[in-house]
Structures are given as C-alpha cells and as structure tokens.
Amino acid sequence: MSMVHLKDFAKGHGQPHAASLLGMTQGALSKAIRIGRTVYVAQKTDGSFAAIEFRSFPSRQDREAVLAPTLDETIRQLALSVEPGKPSVHSSSKEPTHDRRSL
C-alpha cells in the first residue's frame, strides 16, 4: 500500500474531487493543506481512499499557550471594564413596554 501526502493527492485529483473521494469538504481539505497537517492518503483494496494523520504522542501542544481564558478570568475582565456608576443595562430595557394596539 503506497501512501501519498495529502497535498500531492489534491494536486493529482484537484481539491474538490480529492475532498469528495475522502468524504470531506473542499474547505476542510484546503485548510488541512494550508496549516501543514501531516496527512497521507492510501488507496484501499476496494478502490476507496483513506486519509491517515501522523501526529506525535501525546499530541497536545503546550496547553497554557492554546487555552482560552477561564470563565472566572473572563468575568473578572468584564467587571473591570465596566465604568463605575454606569449600569451595564440600559434603563429603558428595565421598564415594561406597552403596545397601544393591545389595550
């Protein structure tokens, strides 16, 4: 079974057709190539294709660098960004509204 890099597979078949052969969208295939994922394509004995990604183990990167802020950190940042003495809710949104047509 020979394996071909995803980029070469897409060049040989064209991205839309290559994506269809792999059961994915052309956008997903394009992104995988663009960001440099290590994906190889092999043809199965039945003629279909399978994509295999090689990643180091464990595959997690430095978690501190990729994690988004925690909920506590986000709330703290939002609380600090609110100006003192100014409510975060517009006063008109607290008043009940009356539709004259329903009276």
Protein Blocks (a to p, Z undefined) as FASTA:
>chain_A
ZZddfklmmmmnojklmmmmnopafklmmmmmmnopacdddddfkopacddddddddfbd
cfklmpccdfklmmmmmmmmpcghiafbdfklmpccddfklZZ
